[in-house]
Amino acid sequence: MKHHSELFNLVLPLLSERAIVIFDDTPKSISNIISEVDAERAKSYLLKNKEMPGKGTLVIKDHPFQILFWEYACILRKRAD
């Protein structure tokens, strides 16, 4: 998560106004995880950190993007400044 957030922060200034970005492996809830093993890992992470694990989790949390779709993957639109 941290690595993806750091990489995203590098390209963020290059994104055009209202750019659309997609992150896979960013479940919105435990019910969006098919694998029982992954669901148990996610539950453990959620209890410890109070947020779902995922590649786009910190981007959603730290940046004012409009969420266009979010189940297991998420599609975000950069808000106009």
N, C-alpha and C positions, 0 to 999 in steps of 0.2 A: 504494500500500500504506500509506504513512504517513498519507495523508489519511483513508483509511477507518478506520485504527486510531484516529486522533484523534477522528473522529466517533463511533466506537463507544465510546470512553472517556467521551464526554459522556453517552451514554444508559445506560451500564452501571449506574450507581447506581439507575436507574429500573426495571431489569428485576426481575421477581419471581423468587423462588427457583425454580430448575429451569426457567427460561424457555428457549425454543428459539429460536435465531437461525440464519439461512441466509445464506451468502455465495456468490454466483456468482463465476465467474472466479477460482477458487482451486485450480488443478490440484495434485494430490498428487504427480504425477510427469510426466515428459516424455511418457510413453505415453498420458496422458489428454488430450493436446493434439492436435487433429485437423489444424489448419493447419500446413503445413511451415514457413512463415515465422514463425508464433508459436512453434513448437517450437524453431527456431533461436535466436530471441530469448530464450526461457526457458533454453535451454542456456547461453547466454552469461551471463545473469544468475546462474544457479545456480553456474557456475564462479567468478564474481567474488565472490558474496555468501554462498555455502555454504547457500543456502535457495532454495526455489522461489518465484517471484514470484506474487502474487495478492492479491486484495482482503482475504481473511481470514487470510493468512499470519501477520501480526504478532499478530492476535487469538489464533490457535491457539498461537503461541509464547509470548505474554505473559500469558495468562489460563488458569486451570485449568478449562477446559470439557471436558465429556465429548464425544468425537467420535462422533456417531451414524451419519454417512455422510460419506465423502470420496472423491471421484473428481475431477471437474472443479469441481463445486460442493461445498460442505460444509454439513452440518447439525450444529449444536453445541447442547448442553444445559448451561445454567449449573449448576454443582455447588452443592449446598446448603452453606451456610456452617457 
